[in-house]
Every structure is written in C-alpha cells, then in structure tokens.
Amino acid sequence: MLKIGSLVPLFSIFLLSYFGHSQTLTSVIIDSATQKPIPYVTVQLKNKGVITNEEGRFTFQLNSSVKPTDSLFISCIGYASIGKPINQFTEKQIVLASKAIDLNPVIVTNKNYSPREIVELVEENILKNYNLGLTKKRIFLRETYGSRILKSDYTLKKSTIDALDKAFIDKLIGQIPKNNTVYNESLGDLYGGSDAEKQKLDLIKASELYDKSLELDFEVLEEKFNQIMKENVKTDSYFKIKSGLFGTKVDADEMFETEVDSTDVAALNKKLEEEKKNKEERKKFFAKYKRETLGNLYENLPVFDDTDYNVLFKPGRYELALENFTYLGDAAVYVIGFTPKRSEDFQGKLYINSDDFALIRMDFENVKPLRDFSLLGVSFKEYLAKGRIIFSKGDDQKYHLSYYDINKGIRAGFRRPLKIIEKNKNVKGRRKQNELSMKIDAAFGSRNRYELVVFDEAAINNTEYDAFKEHNNVLPTYMPNYDPDFWVGYDIIEPNQAIKEFTSQTEVSE
C-alpha cells in the first residue's frame, strides 16, 4: 500500500467529537527554527498516508477504525521523524526539527562511491525496488491552468459589412479576459503500467473551478456577431479564410447553430437526442483527456528507460556531484546534483537511499526551451518544465510513486494577415459577396500545473487488467467558488490558499 503525507488544526476538537463518526484530521507542519511551513512532508497513519501541500498543510480522512491512541508518523528529508499517538498532538501546528548529520557518507556506507557509481547502482536495482508492471492506483489529479493575453493588436484593412467596424471589433477583443485561471480536480482508479497508450481509468468524481462570468460578456458579443453575419450572409454561401498563402473553406451553415421551433415536436426531440449524445461524447472525451494526461505523467517517471529525465540510464551525459548527505527519518540519503554536459534538457537533484539505492525523490527543471518553433509569423515556445517526483515505500517493500508536481510555461504568437471572404456560386455575376481583411499581431501565455497524488497502489495481473471495463459516466461538477465540502470523505492533497480564496465575480448557475 502506498504511503504519503500532510496536516491542519484543532486536534482537541477532533478528539472530543470523533468516536463513531468519520472525521478529518488537519494541521500545518512547520520548521522549528524558521517557523515556516514545510512542503511535501509524508504523514502516515495505519498504513495510509497523505502529503503536505506547498503551504505545509494536509487533511487526513479518518474512519471509525481509527482510535486516538493510534500513532501518526511524520517524516521529511532533512528532519527528525515524529511518531506518536494522535491524542498527543495537542497543538494547532506540528513542529519538525532538523536532523543533525554526525557521520560522513564514507563511514556510514563503508564504501567510497562516486556519484556516478551511486546512480548506476540505482539503475541496477530498479527491478528490485520498483514494480514496473501492471498496477491499480487510487489517484487524485489537480490541474491548474492560468492563461493571459500578452498582446492583442490588429489593423483593420477592409470590411464590406458596416456593422463589423473597428468599434465593434475593439469591443469584441476588449471583452476577451486578459487573465483567467481554471482549476480541475479528478479522483479515480488508474489501471496500467509504463505505456501511456495502455491506461484504463475509472473516474469517481471530478470538479472544475473557474469564473464562468468572464465568458458571459464575450458570449453576448458572439451572439451579436452571429446575428450580424446571419443578416448579411446568404445561407448557401461559403467562406474562404486565408492567412498569407494558406487558406481553408467553411460552409456558412457550419458557422451558425440552427434554431429549433419549439412547436415542432419531431425536431425538438431530435435536438434533445443530439444533446444527450453530445453529453455522452463529452463524458468520453473528458475520460480520454484525463487518461492521456495521467498516462503521459506516468510514462515519464525517471525509473522507466524511455523517460525524458534519463539521468539514471544515461549518467555519462551529465555532470554529477554529491551535494549532501542527509536523512529521511532514520534512512541515510545521498543528494546528487546533475547538470547536462551537452544536449540534454534537464538539471536537478536526486535523493537516493544509501541502503537499497532506491531513488526516493527527484527535483528537476529544464535548462533550455523544450520546444521553440517560429515560422511565417506563427511562434510557439515551451519555456518552462519544473517539478518534483516523490516515491514512497509500500507494504510490499517496493517503492511507488506518491507525488508528482510539474509546472509548465508556454508562449505562443500570431503575427499574420487574416482575410475572410464570402463567396456564393449561386449568385449571378461576381461570386465574391463580402470581405473582412485585417492584420493581427497577438501573443498568448499560459502557466499550467499538474499535481498527481497516489494514495494506494497494488500489483494486478493481465487477467485483472483485461477484466476492467471503463464506464465514462463522469463529468466535472462546475463550481463558481471554492466549496470545502465537495471532497469531504475523500483523500486529496490539501488545496492551497489561492484555491480556497477563489471566488467568481458573479455567480453563474449551471
């Protein structure tokens, strides 16, 4: 069983009200010297665990089998571990003290390993330390998408439709949110191994938190734009959309949704059936997107030989340095820094158990853009990929992924002419009916974060994997404001303060 950790206040209230009821155990863990929160601390209780968020906070779901005398174990790299009964945690905060290092690595290990030899021993022991086959995992995925418009300049060259003038286009562009943040959270069971293409997902619950009111003004303008086009465009027209040398063709009826007469029962039933079908397709798409996201994260773990973080399998391509020797609880840990010698993409630190040579944590960040494309006025750059991967030892004495956190940064630009021409082959004479021509200079940026927490992991065989069938019957629940009750009864990573304080400008009903 996988073990992870995190906490928050008022244990005394818990102890008075717990018995016979499901409760949550919450607190914040701080450094005894600095009094600052400690992120990514492992908290374990009766073979289950959670992990503190970046603010040092955790929430632990407790059932009726837990007693106040059961022990809570807290551990973090570089700190002395704590293990004592729940009823002895009486403060609103839990304090960890740094663990003194009295011995050098030569004395502790009786071998003077070089950093490369240590890394090679990790690679040699991967099959012994990790389960690389099929598993079933209870996962919680939090995705944060932050987008912003960096530039939205344009020059209107021609518009044969009077209503589509500069004032209207200025208003249209002005209503697009300059900054927007969306939080998506999903809980489920993931079946699979190292292959991103062969994952199965059983979604249990999901949510999306964002300000839907930011879309409303833009939707009103979009409706007005569509109305203008309907009044000025013939139904049997088609559009030629050109940007420089490139163009495409779109039929007019593809641009506008057809309204249904509410008195036409057959047409109304057909539309309702289409909406039902679309909802089912949305469920399949949502499950597919989550499955692919999780598969891509898992496939890229540093213990798999096809990973982007390939320092374990190709140590000769990196400069390696033994930077520290510390402790995770009572276990001695090597801290090895790695930087690329030539063309590799990442640098970072490896935290390696000196007893069994298992990689228990990896911090990484890119040293150059991972993708950098620019051609004919279109540009795209993935400039940031920075994160942390943590493994924890389970009851099977194997190490399992417990926490994966990665931040990605992207910039995109579009600086090109754009021309939309309406043509109609059924009109006598000149086919060209209307034209909208402009030059666009726009740039966009996004910062996305993916936090994956694994609460339980168990090996499964091919028969168990084949027997599981996906249902795809979950869509995320929309929340205009943070709802602390939505995940009650489920283990998740504690939300940070930004999520807890998120509120929409105007509440919008679903």
ROTOR-189771 format. One record per residue (C-alpha): residue in three letters; y, x, z. Coordinates in steps of 0.05 Angstrom, whole numbers, padded with zeros to 5 digits, always signed. Each point is the difference from the previous one (the first is absolute). Layout:
# ROTOR-189771
ALAYXZ...
//
This chain:
# ROTOR-189771
MET+00000+00000+00000LEU+00069+00026-00018LYS+00048+00016+00055ILE+00076+00001-00005GLY+00062-00012+00046SER+00069-00030+00022LEU+00036-00039+00061VAL+00063-00044+00030PRO+00026-00028+00070LEU-00015-00044+00060PHE-00071+00017+00022SER+00011-00034+00067ILE+00011-00067-00034PHE-00063+00012-00041LEU-00041+00014+00063LEU+00024-00064+00034SER-00013-00046-00060TYR-00058+00031-00037PHE-00066-00026+00026GLY-00035-00051-00045HIS+00053+00006-00054SER+00010+00043-00062GLN+00060+00045+00012THR+00038+00057-00032LEU+00011+00066+00034THR+00066+00032-00021SER+00041+00061+00019VAL+00038+00060-00026ILE-00023+00072+00008ILE+00052+00054+00013ASP+00004+00075+00008SER+00008+00021+00073ALA+00050+00055-00017THR+00044-00032-00054GLN-00010-00073+00021LYS-00007-00016-00075PRO-00054-00045-00029ILE-00063+00035-00027PRO-00024-00028-00067TYR-00073-00003-00024VAL-00032+00003+00069THR-00073-00022+00004VAL-00014-00054+00052GLN-00072-00020+00013LEU-00032-00054+00043LYS-00075-00016+00001ASN-00014+00034-00067LYS+00059-00033-00035GLY+00066+00031-00015VAL+00070-00007-00029ILE+00054+00049-00018THR+00074+00002+00020ASN+00051-00012-00053GLU+00058+00049-00015GLU+00036-00028+00061GLY-00058+00016+00047ARG-00018-00074+00008PHE-00068-00034-00003THR-00031-00068+00011PHE-00073-00007+00021GLN-00037-00066-00007LEU-00045-00013+00061ASN-00056-00050+00007SER-00034-00030+00061SER-00049+00058+00005VAL+00055+00048+00021LYS+00010+00011+00074PRO+00060+00030+00036THR-00046+00056+00023ASP-00019+00020-00071SER+00029+00067-00019LEU+00054+00012-00053PHE-00003+00068-00034ILE+00062+00030-00033SER+00001+00064-00042CYS+00047+00036-00047ILE+00003+00069-00030GLY+00037+00048+00046TYR-00002-00046+00061ALA-00045-00006+00061SER-00045-00061-00007ILE+00002-00058+00049GLY-00060-00042+00020LYS+00003-00050+00057PRO-00011-00074+00015ILE+00048-00050-00029ASN+00023-00024+00069GLN+00027+00069+00015PHE+00050-00004-00058THR+00057-00034+00039GLU+00062+00027-00036LYS+00033-00028-00062GLN-00009+00067-00034ILE-00059+00048-00005VAL+00019+00073+00007LEU-00037+00057-00033ALA+00010+00073+00020SER-00008+00059-00047LYS-00064+00038+00008ALA+00008+00074+00016ILE-00038+00048-00045ASP-00027+00058+00041LEU-00050+00030-00048ASN+00010+00028-00070PRO-00046-00023-00056VAL-00040+00065-00001ILE-00023-00009+00072VAL-00013-00075-00007THR-00043+00005-00063ASN-00028+00070+00009LYS+00014+00010-00074ASN+00061+00026-00034TYR+00000-00048-00059SER+00053+00007-00054PRO+00036-00064-00020ARG-00038-00001-00066GLU-00067+00007+00036ILE+00018-00058+00045VAL+00018-00044-00059GLU-00065+00020-00036LEU-00039-00019+00063VAL+00032-00069-00002GLU-00023-00009-00072GLU-00071+00025+00017ASN-00005-00051+00057ILE+00028-00061-00035LEU-00068-00033-00011LYS-00018+00011+00073ASN+00067-00024+00028TYR+00017-00059-00047ASN-00036-00060-00029LEU+00016+00004-00074GLY-00045-00058-00020LEU+00009-00075+00001THR+00033-00031+00062LYS+00030-00064+00025LYS+00069+00009+00031ARG+00046-00048+00038ILE+00068+00020-00028PHE+00073-00019+00011LEU+00049+00019-00055ARG+00076-00003+00008GLU+00041+00012-00063THR+00076+00008+00002TYR+00038-00004-00065GLY+00073+00019+00000SER+00038-00005-00066ARG+00072+00013-00018ILE+00043-00001-00063LEU+00034+00068-00009LYS+00038-00019-00063SER+00009-00063-00042ASP+00052+00016-00053TYR+00002-00033-00069THR+00044-00008-00061LEU+00000-00068-00035LYS+00006+00013-00074LYS-00013-00068-00030SER-00018-00072+00021THR+00000-00057-00049ILE-00011-00050+00057ASP+00067-00012+00034ALA-00031-00018+00067LEU-00035+00068+00003ASP+00065+00038+00009LYS+00017+00060+00043ALA+00020-00043+00060PHE-00068-00034+00001ILE-00040+00065-00008ASP+00042+00032+00055LYS-00017-00057+00045LEU-00073+00003-00020ILE-00005+00074+00017GLY+00042-00008+00063GLN-00051-00049+00028ILE-00057+00049-00004PRO-00013+00027+00071LYS+00024+00072+00004ASN-00050+00014+00056ASN-00062-00037+00019THR-00058+00011+00048VAL-00068-00034+00000TYR-00055+00008+00052ASN-00072-00018-00019GLU-00056+00000+00051SER-00075-00013-00013LEU-00062-00001+00044GLY-00070+00001-00027ASP-00067+00035-00009LEU-00007+00052-00054TYR-00068+00017-00029GLY-00010+00063-00040GLY+00000+00076-00002SER+00040+00054-00035ASP+00007-00035-00067ALA+00065-00040-00007GLU-00031-00042-00055LYS-00058-00024+00044GLN+00034-00032+00059LYS-00011-00071+00026LEU+00050-00034+00045ASP-00009-00060+00047LEU+00072-00020+00017ILE+00008-00035+00067LYS+00075-00010+00007ALA+00064+00024-00033SER+00075-00007+00006GLU+00063+00017-00038LEU+00067+00008+00035TYR+00063+00002-00042ASP+00066-00035-00012LYS-00014-00053-00052SER+00073-00023+00003LEU+00018+00063-00039GLU-00035-00030-00059LEU+00034-00068+00002ASP+00068+00015-00031PHE-00034+00040-00054GLU-00048-00058-00014VAL+00059-00048-00007LEU+00031+00047-00052GLU-00067+00008-00034GLU-00005-00076-00007LYS+00071-00001-00028PHE-00018+00055-00049ASN-00061-00038-00023GLN+00041-00063-00008ILE+00051+00037-00043MET-00056+00028-00043LYS-00033-00068-00008GLU+00066-00031-00022ASN+00013+00056-00051VAL-00070+00020-00023LYS-00044-00040-00048THR-00069-00016+00027ASP-00036+00031-00060SER+00039+00065+00003TYR-00027+00068+00020PHE+00035+00060+00030LYS+00001+00071-00023ILE+00013+00044+00061LYS+00020+00070-00020SER+00017+00063+00039GLY+00016+00056-00048LEU-00058+00009-00048PHE-00048-00043+00041GLY-00005-00076-00004THR-00044-00059+00016LYS-00004-00073-00018VAL+00001-00060+00048ASP-00005-00074-00018ALA+00053-00044+00030ASP-00050-00046+00034GLU-00027+00059+00038MET+00068+00012+00033PHE+00009-00069+00030GLU-00045-00042+00044THR-00012-00069-00028GLU+00019-00057+00046VAL-00051-00055+00012ASP+00019-00074-00001SER-00019-00027+00069THR-00020-00067-00032ASP-00051+00033-00046VAL-00061-00001+00046ALA-00045+00040-00048ALA+00052+00054-00009LEU+00015+00002+00075ASN-00074+00007+00017LYS-00006+00055-00051LYS+00059+00037+00031LEU-00029-00008+00070GLU-00067+00027-00024GLU+00036+00059-00031GLU+00036+00013+00066LYS-00066-00002+00037LYS-00030+00048-00049ASN+00061+00045+00006LYS-00008+00001+00076GLU-00073+00021-00007GLU+00021+00055-00048ARG+00053+00022+00050LYS-00054+00006+00053LYS-00043+00042-00046PHE+00060+00043-00019PHE+00020+00010+00073ALA-00070+00020+00021LYS-00006+00046-00061TYR+00066+00034+00016LYS-00019+00011+00073ARG-00069+00025-00019GLU+00028+00050-00050THR+00053+00024+00049LEU-00052+00012+00055GLY-00048+00031-00050ASN+00053+00049-00024LEU+00017+00020+00071TYR-00073+00010+00019GLU-00018+00038-00063ASN+00055+00050+00015LEU-00024+00021+00069PRO-00002+00076+00007VAL-00075+00000+00016PHE-00016-00024-00071ASP-00005+00054-00053ASP+00042-00037-00052THR+00061-00008+00046ASP+00072+00019-00015TYR+00000+00035+00068ASN-00051+00051-00023VAL+00013+00056+00050LEU-00070-00006+00031PHE-00035+00008-00067LYS+00048+00050-00033PRO+00028+00042+00057GLY+00012+00058-00047ARG+00057-00038-00032TYR+00039-00001+00066GLU+00033+00046+00049LEU-00033-00014+00067ALA+00027+00019+00068LEU-00026-00012+00071GLU+00063-00030+00030ASN-00026-00024+00068PHE-00059-00011+00045THR+00006-00064+00040TYR-00042-00056+00031LEU-00020-00071-00015GLY-00023-00021+00069ASP-00049+00055+00019ALA-00015+00020-00071ALA+00031+00064-00026VAL+00035-00010-00067TYR+00022+00050-00054VAL+00067-00017-00034ILE+00001+00031-00069GLY+00060-00004-00046PHE-00010-00002-00075THR+00049+00011-00058PRO-00018+00003-00074LYS-00003+00068-00034ARG+00015-00027-00068SER-00007-00070-00030GLU-00028-00043+00056ASP+00041-00059+00022PHE-00003-00001+00076GLN+00013+00040+00063GLY-00014-00018+00072LYS-00043+00012+00061LEU-00074-00007+00016TYR-00024-00015+00071ILE-00073+00024+00006ASN-00047-00008+00059SER-00024+00071+00019ASP-00068-00025+00025ASP-00026-00038-00061PHE+00052+00020-00053ALA+00019-00072-00015LEU+00068-00015-00029ILE+00030-00050+00049ARG+00071-00004-00028MET+00039+00020-00061ASP+00075-00002-00009PHE+00024+00007-00072GLU+00061-00004-00046ASN+00011+00015-00073VAL+00036+00064-00020LYS+00021-00025-00069PRO+00005-00068-00036LEU-00069-00029-00012ARG+00024-00034-00063ASP+00064+00015-00038PHE+00010-00035-00067SER+00061-00006-00043LEU+00001-00022-00073LEU+00051-00036-00044GLY+00042-00025+00058VAL-00059-00022+00044SER-00015+00041+00062PHE-00049-00003+00058LYS-00009+00048+00058GLU-00048-00004+00059TYR+00038+00047+00045LEU-00033-00012+00068ALA-00071-00005+00027LYS-00002+00017+00074GLY-00047-00022+00054ARG-00055+00009+00051ILE-00075-00012+00002ILE-00038-00004+00066PHE-00076-00001+00011SER-00034-00022+00065LYS-00071+00011+00024GLY-00043-00063+00006ASP-00062-00019+00039ASP-00042+00027-00056GLN+00030+00069+00013LYS+00031-00001-00069TYR+00074+00004-00015HIS+00032-00061-00033LEU+00069-00014-00027SER+00042-00032+00054TYR+00071+00003-00027TYR+00031+00014-00068ASP+00076+00000-00007ILE+00035+00019-00065ASN+00072-00008-00023LYS+00015+00000-00074GLY+00068+00006-00035ILE+00015-00019-00072ARG+00061+00000-00045ALA+00004-00033-00068GLY+00055-00004-00052PHE+00015-00038-00064ARG+00057+00023-00045ARG-00008-00032-00067PRO+00028-00052-00048LEU-00030-00070+00005LYS+00004-00053-00054ILE-00028-00071+00002ILE+00002-00035-00067GLU-00021-00073-00011LYS-00032-00014-00068ASN-00027-00064-00030LYS-00042-00001-00063ASN+00008-00076-00008VAL+00075+00003-00006LYS+00025+00003-00071GLY+00040+00061-00019ARG+00011+00054+00051ARG-00057+00005+00051LYS+00043+00034+00052GLN+00029-00052+00047ASN+00028+00035+00062GLU+00007+00071+00027LEU+00012+00032+00068SER+00012+00074-00003MET+00016+00048+00057LYS-00009+00071+00025ILE-00033+00006+00068ASP+00005+00058+00050ALA-00042-00019+00061ALA-00036+00039+00054PHE-00047-00025+00055GLY-00032+00032+00061SER-00056-00020+00046ARG-00030+00026+00065ASN-00069-00028+00015ARG-00043+00012+00060TYR-00074-00014+00009GLU-00031-00001+00070LEU-00076-00009+00004VAL-00036-00008+00066VAL-00076-00003+00005PHE-00026-00032+00064ASP-00075+00000-00013GLU-00044+00034-00051ALA-00075-00005-00008ALA-00048+00028-00053ILE-00032-00050-00046ASN-00054+00007-00053ASN+00001-00021-00073THR-00034-00066+00015GLU+00053-00020+00050TYR+00055+00022-00047ASP-00029-00039-00059ALA-00011-00062+00043PHE+00073-00007+00018LYS+00039-00045-00047GLU+00076-00006+00000HIS+00031-00068+00009ASN+00073+00015-00017ASN+00027-00060+00039VAL+00058+00031+00037LEU+00073+00001-00018PRO+00053+00032+00045THR+00039-00046+00047TYR+00075+00006-00014MET+00044+00014+00061PRO+00076+00001-00005ASN+00004+00031+00069TYR-00048+00043+00041ASP-00050-00044+00037PRO-00032+00036+00061ASP-00054-00054+00004PHE-00027+00008-00071TRP-00049+00056+00017VAL-00017-00023+00071GLY-00075+00010+00011TYR-00006+00054-00053ASP+00002+00076+00005ILE+00057+00029-00041ILE+00047+00059+00006GLU+00061-00019+00041PRO+00060-00017-00045ASN+00060+00045+00005GLN+00069-00024+00023ALA+00025-00011-00071ILE-00056-00051-00013LYS+00010-00034+00067GLU+00074-00009-00012PHE-00007-00023-00073THR+00034-00067-00013SER+00019-00034-00065GLN+00073-00016-00013THR-00020-00073-00012GLU-00068-00029+00018VAL-00035-00027-00062SER-00058-00049+00003GLU-00063+00016-00038
//
